[in-house]
Amino acid sequence: MPTYSIGQLARRAGVAIDTVRYYERNQLLDPAGRLESGYRRYGDSELRRLRFIRRAKALGFSLADVRALLSLSDERNVAKVKRAAEARLAEVEQRLAELERIRNALQALVAACPGHGRAEACPILNALNQEDAP
């Protein structure tokens, strides 16, 4: 079984060494063992776990979500994994709808603003100064 130093593990997983240490501090990853010198050693299972964490984080899962997914992965509970992914998808869709609303509002304000004149007549500044503005 191959063993990796922390630097080798980080390179293979596509993360920084500090990221590996961060996940260790947050108890998402443990070294497979240590050398007599105290240096950490990792194996293929830790590499797979680190890649799993990296991919889950790239999909927007929080550390708590990742911890739960890892637990569900260990249990092999596919139904709970699907529900967690569905919940994450619903959050993403909600954020996208909010971003689309913001984009539309900004487009309208930019289109209404001539880009010159007095600040008191600027539709962007006026919209931001409204009491009911978000």
N, C-alpha and C positions, 0 to 999 in steps of 0.2 A: 504494500500500500504506500503510495507516495506521501511524503510529508512536505509541508511548505512552511517557510518562515512567514512572519506577518507581512513583509514586503511582497513576497511571492504570491501569497494569498490575495492581497489587495490588487496586485496587477492582474492576476488571472480573473478576478471578479469585476474588474473595472471600477474600483473605488479607491479612495485614498486610505492610507494607513490609519489616519485619525478616525476615519469612518469605522474601520474595524474595531478600534478601541472604544469608540462611542457605542457601538452595538454590544460590545462586551460589557461595558458599564451598565447598559440598560437590560442586561441579561437576555439578549436575543441570540447571542453567540458565545460559545465557550471554546477555548482551545482544546484540541484533542489531548494535549499533554504539554509537558515542559521538559526541556533539556536540563541537565544538571546545573548549567549556567543560569537557569531561570528563563531562558528565551522560550517563547511560545512556539508550539508546533501545531500545525493544522493538517487535516486530511481532506479527502474528497467530499466527505459528508459535510464538513464545515464550509467548503467551497460551494457546494450546492445550496446550502442554507443561506449563505451570504448573497448568492445570486438571486435566490428567492426574495430575500429582504429588499435587495436593490430594485428588482422588478416591481414588487408590491409598492414600494415608495414612489417609483416612477409613475404608477397608476394613481397616486394620490392617497394611498392608505396611510393613516397615522401610525405611529409606533404601537399604540394600543391595538389598532386594527391588525397590524402585522403580527403582533404577539398572538392575537386570537386566531388569525389564519394559520400560523405555525402550529398552534395547539390543535386546530381542526385538521390540519394536514397530518399530524401525528395520529389523530383518532381515525383518519380516513373518512370523515363525515362530510360527504359531498353535498348533501342537502343544506347543511349549515354554511358550507363554503359558498354555495350558490346564493343563499340569502344574503350573506355578507357582501358579495359582489353586486347583487341587485340593489342593496342599500347604497353602496358606493356609487353605482350608476345613477341612481335617483338624485343623489347629492350633486353629481357632475351635471346632470341635466338641469337641475335648479340653478346652479351657478351659470350655466350657459344661457339660460333664459334671462337671468339678471344682467349678464354681460351684453346680451343683445338689446335689452331695454336701454342700458347705458349708452351703447353705440348709437342707437336710433336717436336718443335725446341729444347726444353730442353732434351727430350729423345735422340735426335740425338747427341747433344753435350756431354751428359753424356756417351753415348755409344762410342763416339770417344775419350774420355779422358782416358788414361791409369791409372790415379790416382797417378802417380809418375813421376819423371824426373824434368826437368827444367821448370820454369814458362814460359819462352819464347816459349816453345814447346806445351804449354797447349792449346788445341783447344777451351776450354771454354773462357779462358782469351783472346785469339786471336779473337774470334768471338765478344766479348764485346768491343774490341778495334777497330774494323772495323769502318770506316767512315760511311758506309751505314747501320750500325746496328740500330735496332729500339730503 
